[in-house]
């Protein structure tokens, strides 16, 4: 059964990663591993059907869809 709303953990991870533009800093802020942040955001992206971040060598950047979603939460 498909969920009708995203998980709260995914939203929390997304908000923190978007604020810091870093999965590592988001993980530190939330006291979880970087891989847990990455997994939660991947699940959120799968749920929404859009890519929220562009991964770079120096962290992450929000896509246009990510910027719009960040403003809406």
N, C-alpha and C positions, 0 to 999 in steps of 0.2 A: 504494500500500500504506500503510495506516494504521500509525503508530508505536505501539508498546505501552508506551513510557515517554516522559516529557517530555524535552525537550532540556536538557542541563546548563546551557547559556547562559540559557535561560528561567528555570530554577530559581535561578541565581545572581542574575539581575536581580530576580526576585520577592523573594528574601530581602533584598536590599539596599533595595529600594523599600519593603518592609514595615517594615524596621528604621527607616528614615529618614522614612517616610510622605511621600516626595518622589521623583519620577522624576529631578529635577534633581540632587539630592544623591546618588542612586544612580549616576547617570551619572558624576558627579565621582569618586566612590569607585572605580568600575570603569574609569575612563579611557576611556569611550565616550561617544557622543552621547546626548542625551536622547531623540531619536527612535529610536535603537537599543534603548534600554530599553523604550520604549513598544511598539515592534514585537515584541520578545521576550515581553513580558507579554501582548500581544494574542494571540500564537501559543499561549502557555500557556493562556490563558483559552479559546481555541478548542479546544485539545486536551482540556481538562478539561470543557468544556461549561458552565462557570459563570463569573460575573463575580467577580473577586477584589478589585477596587478600585472605589470610588466616586470619580470625579474631581470635585474642587472647585476654586474659584478660588484656594485657598491650598495646593494640593497634592492628596494623595489620602488616602482613608480605607479601611481594610480592610472588606470586607463580612463577614457572618457566615461565609460559605464561605471567604473569604480568611483570617480569623482561625483557622479550623479547619485550613486547609491550612498556614499558617505554623507552627502548633504541631506539625504532623506531619513537617516537613522538618528 
